[in-house]
């Protein structure tokens, strides 16, 4: 069950503090002075205060995303009326954070985040880091942070094209946020090289990252991106990613929501390696934009080897891709060449964008790695010696009313092969496909 009250309590406290500050400012209005350089205060897109010599600054910002989802079919298997139309509303994300610079070369950030569609949804500090930029060679980041991994994974959730990232990201591990790590990045105007070592708070995927000798295990991540052509917002983008989870008898699962979030957060599980000794993956990116027309494609492979609970070999191999095309009327997506990612549109004052996406992933699990049910009793593999294949078509429209307000509507049509449709759940025949309509209202500040 989603605990929405947690985020409301945090926002209520913040609003009270902001109101008190405003009242105090009115009551004691007067000359503002500093003990150093002059200040520049910006309020467009959040609150930012900086010294004119750029030695010190801080910025307050955040986002709210409200979602409404109507879905049926396989992803509605765990509802009161299995496989029937289901309507859910929830806060998808709520974030408020501070970031800044001290003594010019030292950056910092902290963020409080609420994810309303995760298991045991709660408010937590999901960013707390320090950066150092004093060397021309690279930028160093230490702490808890998000990693650049994949074109859609690197792009902010505020500016991704569809409401949700492609479901192939459910099968990846390299895009997970670092619990604690060190990230080193060297970049130029149109390229970047990144290396990272980090531990992960990965209860969502049940990869615990605990070694046999009581020490935390570190996963390793690499990314290289390059824009061989970059002229304003016109760009050709290429990138490659690699991640090694450094498994030591951890549990690793292959499961997905098929791009559909719900109150119950139901996921299909196609592979479960209870004692994994190897888990690695790689991901390729490509993208191009000319004017308002933009296309991109990503391809991945992941391999997990290990054993099940009774000691039998249990391996899972996955591969998949996504391809997407979009068109923005009267504007274009921004592109950050040093980060290798899409950014906010160049114009967000009544701007429309339409898109279409196809995605497909194949999961080849040993029979010993396929769980007794694929997430719910009654849902099983039709043939344990065959592969699972999941695919989806997503079409949608985005409306950027203002730089702060975005509204989105997506339609999803999905299919999963190798599901036994002769079985029943709650007296209803199991389905292997379904549809969804998802809407979102977003406010970014």
TAMO-V424142 format. One record per residue. N is the residue number from 1. PHI is phi in whole degrees, 0 to 359 (none if undefined). NEAR is the number of other ideal C-beta (glycine too) atoms within 12 Angstrom. D_FIRST is the distance of its C-alpha to the first C-alpha in Angstrom with 2 decimals. Layout:
n->N phi->PHI near->NEAR d_first->D_FIRST
n->N phi->PHI near->NEAR d_first->D_FIRST
This chain:
n->1 phi->none near->18 d_first->0.00
n->2 phi->278 near->29 d_first->3.79
n->3 phi->264 near->23 d_first->6.35
n->4 phi->294 near->24 d_first->9.10
n->5 phi->297 near->17 d_first->11.50
n->6 phi->300 near->24 d_first->12.38
n->7 phi->291 near->33 d_first->14.13
n->8 phi->300 near->19 d_first->15.64
n->9 phi->295 near->18 d_first->17.10
n->10 phi->296 near->28 d_first->18.65
n->11 phi->293 near->26 d_first->20.08
n->12 phi->296 near->14 d_first->21.37
n->13 phi->296 near->17 d_first->23.17
n->14 phi->295 near->24 d_first->24.61
n->15 phi->299 near->15 d_first->25.77
n->16 phi->298 near->14 d_first->27.43
n->17 phi->296 near->16 d_first->29.22
n->18 phi->296 near->18 d_first->30.37
n->19 phi->296 near->14 d_first->31.69
n->20 phi->297 near->14 d_first->33.52
n->21 phi->295 near->16 d_first->35.05
n->22 phi->295 near->15 d_first->36.23
n->23 phi->297 near->13 d_first->37.77
n->24 phi->299 near->13 d_first->39.43
n->25 phi->296 near->13 d_first->40.87
n->26 phi->292 near->11 d_first->42.34
n->27 phi->287 near->10 d_first->43.77
n->28 phi->239 near->11 d_first->45.41
n->29 phi->302 near->10 d_first->46.22
n->30 phi->180 near->9 d_first->49.02
n->31 phi->284 near->6 d_first->50.15
n->32 phi->260 near->12 d_first->47.64
n->33 phi->229 near->9 d_first->49.30
n->34 phi->233 near->17 d_first->48.39
n->35 phi->263 near->9 d_first->50.03
n->36 phi->214 near->15 d_first->50.23
n->37 phi->293 near->17 d_first->50.22
n->38 phi->298 near->17 d_first->49.43
n->39 phi->257 near->21 d_first->45.83
n->40 phi->242 near->19 d_first->44.37
n->41 phi->247 near->19 d_first->41.31
n->42 phi->242 near->16 d_first->39.28
n->43 phi->239 near->14 d_first->36.56
n->44 phi->282 near->14 d_first->36.14
n->45 phi->76 near->20 d_first->32.78
n->46 phi->116 near->25 d_first->31.71
n->47 phi->250 near->25 d_first->33.92
n->48 phi->229 near->23 d_first->36.37
n->49 phi->234 near->24 d_first->39.22
n->50 phi->215 near->25 d_first->41.85
n->51 phi->277 near->23 d_first->45.40
n->52 phi->294 near->15 d_first->48.09
n->53 phi->273 near->16 d_first->49.13
n->54 phi->63 near->20 d_first->45.61
n->55 phi->283 near->19 d_first->45.59
n->56 phi->223 near->27 d_first->42.48
n->57 phi->195 near->29 d_first->39.50
n->58 phi->209 near->25 d_first->35.87
n->59 phi->222 near->29 d_first->33.41
n->60 phi->253 near->28 d_first->30.25
n->61 phi->205 near->30 d_first->27.89
n->62 phi->176 near->32 d_first->24.38
n->63 phi->206 near->35 d_first->22.32
n->64 phi->229 near->31 d_first->19.60
n->65 phi->229 near->37 d_first->18.18
n->66 phi->254 near->29 d_first->16.48
n->67 phi->242 near->37 d_first->15.74
n->68 phi->228 near->27 d_first->15.90
n->69 phi->230 near->40 d_first->15.91
n->70 phi->240 near->27 d_first->17.64
n->71 phi->216 near->39 d_first->18.01
n->72 phi->212 near->28 d_first->19.35
n->73 phi->79 near->36 d_first->21.02
n->74 phi->302 near->46 d_first->20.11
n->75 phi->288 near->49 d_first->16.84
n->76 phi->257 near->37 d_first->15.67
n->77 phi->297 near->43 d_first->16.70
n->78 phi->264 near->31 d_first->13.43
n->79 phi->280 near->27 d_first->12.92
n->80 phi->302 near->15 d_first->14.24
n->81 phi->249 near->16 d_first->17.47
n->82 phi->305 near->30 d_first->17.89
n->83 phi->71 near->34 d_first->19.48
n->84 phi->271 near->23 d_first->19.74
n->85 phi->306 near->20 d_first->19.09
n->86 phi->226 near->31 d_first->15.47
n->87 phi->236 near->21 d_first->14.71
n->88 phi->232 near->31 d_first->11.74
n->89 phi->232 near->23 d_first->12.16
n->90 phi->191 near->32 d_first->10.70
n->91 phi->279 near->37 d_first->12.49
n->92 phi->287 near->39 d_first->13.49
n->93 phi->215 near->37 d_first->15.53
n->94 phi->219 near->39 d_first->16.93
n->95 phi->224 near->40 d_first->19.88
n->96 phi->217 near->34 d_first->22.81
n->97 phi->211 near->31 d_first->25.58
n->98 phi->237 near->27 d_first->29.19
n->99 phi->215 near->31 d_first->31.79
n->100 phi->189 near->29 d_first->35.52
n->101 phi->228 near->27 d_first->38.86
n->102 phi->228 near->23 d_first->41.12
n->103 phi->57 near->19 d_first->44.78
n->104 phi->70 near->19 d_first->44.51
n->105 phi->263 near->19 d_first->43.58
n->106 phi->251 near->23 d_first->40.50
n->107 phi->255 near->29 d_first->37.16
n->108 phi->206 near->29 d_first->33.82
n->109 phi->198 near->31 d_first->30.25
n->110 phi->212 near->27 d_first->26.98
n->111 phi->219 near->31 d_first->23.67
n->112 phi->257 near->30 d_first->20.43
n->113 phi->227 near->33 d_first->17.56
n->114 phi->236 near->36 d_first->13.96
n->115 phi->250 near->32 d_first->12.32
n->116 phi->278 near->36 d_first->9.45
n->117 phi->233 near->37 d_first->9.05
n->118 phi->262 near->29 d_first->9.47
n->119 phi->302 near->23 d_first->8.14
n->120 phi->58 near->17 d_first->6.94
n->121 phi->309 near->29 d_first->7.82
n->122 phi->203 near->25 d_first->10.56
n->123 phi->269 near->30 d_first->14.08
n->124 phi->208 near->26 d_first->16.86
n->125 phi->280 near->24 d_first->20.52
n->126 phi->253 near->29 d_first->20.79
n->127 phi->222 near->30 d_first->24.47
n->128 phi->198 near->27 d_first->27.31
n->129 phi->212 near->34 d_first->30.62
n->130 phi->230 near->27 d_first->34.38
n->131 phi->238 near->29 d_first->36.70
n->132 phi->230 near->25 d_first->40.47
n->133 phi->240 near->24 d_first->42.57
n->134 phi->286 near->16 d_first->46.02
n->135 phi->255 near->13 d_first->47.21
n->136 phi->294 near->10 d_first->48.21
n->137 phi->294 near->14 d_first->47.27
n->138 phi->197 near->22 d_first->43.49
n->139 phi->255 near->31 d_first->40.46
n->140 phi->248 near->26 d_first->38.75
n->141 phi->234 near->34 d_first->35.10
n->142 phi->232 near->24 d_first->33.78
n->143 phi->130 near->29 d_first->30.33
n->144 phi->251 near->30 d_first->26.78
n->145 phi->202 near->38 d_first->26.82
n->146 phi->268 near->36 d_first->26.04
n->147 phi->253 near->39 d_first->28.64
n->148 phi->283 near->41 d_first->30.71
n->149 phi->202 near->43 d_first->30.15
n->150 phi->81 near->47 d_first->30.76
n->151 phi->293 near->48 d_first->31.68
n->152 phi->287 near->40 d_first->28.26
n->153 phi->292 near->37 d_first->26.66
n->154 phi->283 near->39 d_first->29.16
n->155 phi->292 near->37 d_first->28.81
n->156 phi->302 near->28 d_first->26.40
n->157 phi->298 near->33 d_first->23.17
n->158 phi->288 near->35 d_first->24.83
n->159 phi->237 near->34 d_first->27.75
n->160 phi->299 near->40 d_first->26.76
n->161 phi->287 near->40 d_first->28.07
n->162 phi->276 near->40 d_first->25.18
n->163 phi->296 near->41 d_first->21.69
n->164 phi->243 near->38 d_first->20.57
n->165 phi->294 near->36 d_first->22.99
n->166 phi->306 near->47 d_first->24.55
n->167 phi->293 near->44 d_first->22.50
n->168 phi->300 near->45 d_first->25.34
n->169 phi->293 near->38 d_first->23.86
n->170 phi->297 near->38 d_first->21.04
n->171 phi->272 near->48 d_first->23.98
n->172 phi->263 near->45 d_first->25.52
n->173 phi->243 near->46 d_first->25.17
n->174 phi->294 near->42 d_first->27.73
n->175 phi->272 near->39 d_first->25.63
n->176 phi->290 near->35 d_first->23.16
n->177 phi->296 near->37 d_first->23.44
n->178 phi->283 near->36 d_first->25.80
n->179 phi->287 near->31 d_first->24.72
n->180 phi->205 near->26 d_first->28.40
n->181 phi->196 near->33 d_first->31.25
n->182 phi->236 near->28 d_first->34.52
n->183 phi->238 near->35 d_first->34.99
n->184 phi->239 near->29 d_first->38.52
n->185 phi->224 near->33 d_first->39.23
n->186 phi->246 near->21 d_first->42.60
n->187 phi->214 near->27 d_first->42.77
n->188 phi->232 near->20 d_first->45.28
n->189 phi->295 near->16 d_first->45.31
n->190 phi->225 near->23 d_first->44.39
n->191 phi->204 near->24 d_first->43.19
n->192 phi->198 near->33 d_first->41.12
n->193 phi->233 near->26 d_first->40.88
n->194 phi->227 near->39 d_first->37.91
n->195 phi->226 near->27 d_first->37.46
n->196 phi->215 near->39 d_first->34.60
n->197 phi->232 near->27 d_first->33.89
n->198 phi->200 near->40 d_first->30.51
n->199 phi->266 near->30 d_first->28.00
n->200 phi->226 near->40 d_first->24.37
n->201 phi->269 near->24 d_first->21.03
n->202 phi->248 near->30 d_first->19.84
n->203 phi->297 near->20 d_first->17.06
n->204 phi->297 near->24 d_first->15.43
n->205 phi->254 near->38 d_first->18.56
n->206 phi->60 near->25 d_first->19.47
n->207 phi->255 near->37 d_first->22.90
n->208 phi->281 near->28 d_first->23.42
n->209 phi->57 near->33 d_first->26.80
n->210 phi->249 near->24 d_first->28.31
n->211 phi->271 near->17 d_first->31.95
n->212 phi->292 near->14 d_first->33.94
n->213 phi->260 near->9 d_first->35.95
n->214 phi->75 near->8 d_first->33.09
n->215 phi->271 near->12 d_first->33.40
n->216 phi->289 near->24 d_first->30.73
n->217 phi->266 near->31 d_first->31.33
n->218 phi->248 near->25 d_first->31.87
n->219 phi->269 near->41 d_first->31.23
n->220 phi->238 near->31 d_first->33.83
n->221 phi->225 near->44 d_first->33.52
n->222 phi->229 near->29 d_first->36.30
n->223 phi->213 near->39 d_first->36.54
n->224 phi->228 near->27 d_first->39.67
n->225 phi->230 near->40 d_first->39.86
n->226 phi->206 near->26 d_first->42.91
n->227 phi->249 near->35 d_first->43.76
n->228 phi->297 near->17 d_first->47.29
n->229 phi->228 near->19 d_first->47.55
n->230 phi->212 near->27 d_first->46.22
n->231 phi->221 near->18 d_first->47.80
n->232 phi->68 near->16 d_first->45.72
n->233 phi->265 near->30 d_first->42.61
n->234 phi->282 near->23 d_first->44.42
n->235 phi->206 near->36 d_first->43.34
n->236 phi->241 near->26 d_first->43.30
n->237 phi->241 near->41 d_first->40.66
n->238 phi->224 near->27 d_first->40.64
n->239 phi->200 near->40 d_first->38.61
n->240 phi->223 near->30 d_first->37.88
n->241 phi->228 near->42 d_first->35.17
n->242 phi->217 near->28 d_first->35.06
n->243 phi->219 near->40 d_first->32.59
n->244 phi->238 near->28 d_first->33.19
n->245 phi->282 near->40 d_first->30.37
n->246 phi->52 near->30 d_first->33.03
n->247 phi->296 near->36 d_first->31.36
n->248 phi->218 near->27 d_first->32.46
n->249 phi->64 near->27 d_first->30.97
n->250 phi->280 near->34 d_first->27.46
n->251 phi->263 near->35 d_first->24.92
n->252 phi->227 near->46 d_first->24.64
n->253 phi->234 near->40 d_first->22.73
n->254 phi->252 near->48 d_first->23.31
n->255 phi->213 near->39 d_first->20.16
n->256 phi->208 near->40 d_first->18.99
n->257 phi->262 near->38 d_first->16.62
n->258 phi->58 near->46 d_first->19.89
n->259 phi->77 near->43 d_first->19.22
n->260 phi->238 near->43 d_first->16.36
n->261 phi->272 near->41 d_first->12.93
n->262 phi->207 near->38 d_first->10.09
n->263 phi->303 near->31 d_first->6.49
n->264 phi->279 near->28 d_first->6.76
n->265 phi->54 near->29 d_first->9.10
n->266 phi->288 near->34 d_first->11.77
n->267 phi->227 near->36 d_first->14.98
n->268 phi->271 near->43 d_first->18.46
n->269 phi->244 near->35 d_first->20.40
n->270 phi->256 near->44 d_first->24.16
n->271 phi->202 near->44 d_first->25.46
n->272 phi->218 near->37 d_first->24.69
n->273 phi->261 near->43 d_first->27.40
n->274 phi->284 near->29 d_first->26.67
n->275 phi->229 near->29 d_first->29.76
n->276 phi->273 near->39 d_first->30.51
n->277 phi->247 near->26 d_first->33.81
n->278 phi->207 near->26 d_first->33.94
n->279 phi->206 near->41 d_first->31.47
n->280 phi->221 near->30 d_first->32.95
n->281 phi->205 near->40 d_first->32.61
n->282 phi->219 near->28 d_first->34.43
n->283 phi->216 near->42 d_first->33.71
n->284 phi->249 near->28 d_first->36.27
n->285 phi->235 near->39 d_first->35.96
n->286 phi->210 near->29 d_first->38.25
n->287 phi->198 near->40 d_first->38.22
n->288 phi->207 near->30 d_first->40.78
n->289 phi->216 near->37 d_first->41.07
n->290 phi->223 near->21 d_first->44.15
n->291 phi->65 near->20 d_first->43.93
n->292 phi->272 near->25 d_first->40.82
n->293 phi->269 near->24 d_first->40.61
n->294 phi->220 near->36 d_first->38.34
n->295 phi->223 near->28 d_first->37.56
n->296 phi->203 near->42 d_first->35.84
n->297 phi->211 near->30 d_first->35.15
n->298 phi->222 near->43 d_first->33.54
n->299 phi->221 near->30 d_first->34.07
n->300 phi->223 near->42 d_first->32.68
n->301 phi->222 near->29 d_first->33.37
n->302 phi->222 near->43 d_first->31.54
n->303 phi->230 near->31 d_first->32.87
n->304 phi->238 near->43 d_first->31.28
n->305 phi->236 near->28 d_first->33.62
n->306 phi->167 near->34 d_first->33.19
n->307 phi->225 near->27 d_first->32.71
n->308 phi->270 near->29 d_first->30.31
n->309 phi->293 near->17 d_first->29.80
n->310 phi->260 near->11 d_first->33.19
n->311 phi->89 near->12 d_first->35.09
n->312 phi->278 near->17 d_first->35.73
n->313 phi->302 near->22 d_first->35.90
n->314 phi->215 near->33 d_first->32.71
n->315 phi->248 near->31 d_first->32.93
n->316 phi->225 near->43 d_first->30.87
n->317 phi->241 near->30 d_first->32.49
n->318 phi->232 near->43 d_first->30.78
n->319 phi->208 near->28 d_first->32.38
n->320 phi->190 near->39 d_first->31.44
n->321 phi->209 near->29 d_first->32.23
n->322 phi->219 near->45 d_first->31.25
n->323 phi->226 near->28 d_first->33.76
n->324 phi->215 near->40 d_first->33.29
n->325 phi->226 near->25 d_first->35.66
n->326 phi->215 near->35 d_first->35.22
n->327 phi->220 near->25 d_first->37.51
n->328 phi->248 near->33 d_first->37.33
n->329 phi->274 near->20 d_first->39.71
n->330 phi->77 near->17 d_first->41.95
n->331 phi->200 near->28 d_first->40.23
n->332 phi->210 near->30 d_first->39.04
n->333 phi->287 near->43 d_first->36.38
n->334 phi->290 near->28 d_first->37.34
n->335 phi->222 near->37 d_first->37.85
n->336 phi->260 near->29 d_first->38.04
n->337 phi->294 near->29 d_first->40.75
n->338 phi->285 near->24 d_first->40.37
n->339 phi->255 near->33 d_first->36.66
n->340 phi->66 near->42 d_first->36.85
n->341 phi->207 near->38 d_first->34.04
n->342 phi->283 near->41 d_first->33.58
n->343 phi->233 near->24 d_first->33.21
n->344 phi->297 near->32 d_first->32.77
n->345 phi->298 near->34 d_first->35.17
n->346 phi->289 near->25 d_first->38.64
n->347 phi->223 near->22 d_first->38.34
n->348 phi->230 near->31 d_first->35.25
n->349 phi->231 near->16 d_first->36.87
n->350 phi->87 near->19 d_first->36.09
n->351 phi->266 near->28 d_first->35.94
n->352 phi->251 near->26 d_first->34.69
n->353 phi->219 near->40 d_first->33.72
n->354 phi->240 near->27 d_first->33.29
n->355 phi->206 near->34 d_first->32.39
n->356 phi->219 near->26 d_first->32.07
n->357 phi->221 near->39 d_first->30.67
n->358 phi->238 near->30 d_first->31.07
n->359 phi->220 near->39 d_first->29.42
n->360 phi->210 near->32 d_first->30.10
n->361 phi->223 near->43 d_first->29.26
n->362 phi->249 near->30 d_first->30.91
n->363 phi->241 near->43 d_first->29.55
n->364 phi->253 near->29 d_first->32.30
n->365 phi->254 near->40 d_first->30.97
n->366 phi->303 near->29 d_first->33.28
n->367 phi->303 near->23 d_first->32.71
n->368 phi->287 near->26 d_first->31.99
n->369 phi->259 near->39 d_first->29.12
n->370 phi->277 near->39 d_first->27.36
n->371 phi->293 near->33 d_first->24.58
n->372 phi->300 near->19 d_first->24.98
n->373 phi->225 near->22 d_first->22.18
n->374 phi->269 near->41 d_first->21.01
n->375 phi->122 near->34 d_first->17.30
n->376 phi->200 near->30 d_first->17.31
n->377 phi->303 near->17 d_first->20.06
n->378 phi->106 near->26 d_first->22.67
n->379 phi->258 near->41 d_first->22.42
n->380 phi->224 near->30 d_first->25.37
n->381 phi->287 near->35 d_first->28.12
n->382 phi->289 near->22 d_first->31.10
n->383 phi->215 near->15 d_first->33.49
n->384 phi->294 near->23 d_first->32.61
n->385 phi->268 near->14 d_first->35.75
n->386 phi->256 near->20 d_first->34.77
n->387 phi->275 near->29 d_first->32.75
n->388 phi->265 near->44 d_first->29.46
n->389 phi->228 near->26 d_first->29.78
n->390 phi->247 near->43 d_first->26.99
n->391 phi->216 near->31 d_first->28.07
n->392 phi->203 near->41 d_first->26.94
n->393 phi->247 near->28 d_first->28.70
n->394 phi->234 near->39 d_first->27.13
n->395 phi->234 near->28 d_first->29.04
n->396 phi->191 near->33 d_first->28.25
n->397 phi->221 near->29 d_first->29.63
n->398 phi->240 near->37 d_first->29.12
n->399 phi->233 near->26 d_first->30.59
n->400 phi->262 near->31 d_first->31.33
n->401 phi->292 near->21 d_first->32.20
n->402 phi->214 near->21 d_first->32.99
n->403 phi->300 near->25 d_first->32.66
n->404 phi->258 near->24 d_first->29.43
n->405 phi->247 near->25 d_first->27.88
n->406 phi->230 near->37 d_first->26.95
n->407 phi->237 near->29 d_first->25.69
n->408 phi->224 near->37 d_first->24.93
n->409 phi->222 near->28 d_first->24.64
n->410 phi->237 near->38 d_first->24.29
n->411 phi->241 near->29 d_first->25.01
n->412 phi->237 near->39 d_first->24.09
n->413 phi->235 near->27 d_first->25.93
n->414 phi->232 near->40 d_first->25.16
n->415 phi->214 near->28 d_first->26.74
n->416 phi->232 near->38 d_first->26.42
n->417 phi->272 near->24 d_first->29.64
n->418 phi->78 near->27 d_first->30.16
n->419 phi->260 near->38 d_first->27.36
n->420 phi->284 near->26 d_first->28.77
n->421 phi->272 near->25 d_first->28.52
n->422 phi->273 near->14 d_first->30.45
n->423 phi->278 near->25 d_first->27.49
n->424 phi->228 near->19 d_first->25.07
n->425 phi->230 near->32 d_first->21.38
n->426 phi->60 near->20 d_first->20.83
n->427 phi->81 near->12 d_first->24.45
n->428 phi->247 near->24 d_first->24.21
n->429 phi->296 near->20 d_first->26.15
n->430 phi->295 near->34 d_first->24.35
n->431 phi->251 near->29 d_first->24.66
n->432 phi->244 near->31 d_first->25.40
n->433 phi->211 near->28 d_first->24.96
n->434 phi->172 near->38 d_first->23.15
n->435 phi->221 near->30 d_first->22.95
n->436 phi->207 near->41 d_first->20.71
n->437 phi->238 near->28 d_first->21.43
n->438 phi->234 near->39 d_first->19.58
n->439 phi->239 near->28 d_first->20.54
n->440 phi->218 near->37 d_first->20.18
n->441 phi->246 near->26 d_first->21.62
n->442 phi->237 near->36 d_first->22.46
n->443 phi->230 near->29 d_first->24.24
n->444 phi->244 near->30 d_first->25.94
n->445 phi->223 near->27 d_first->28.03
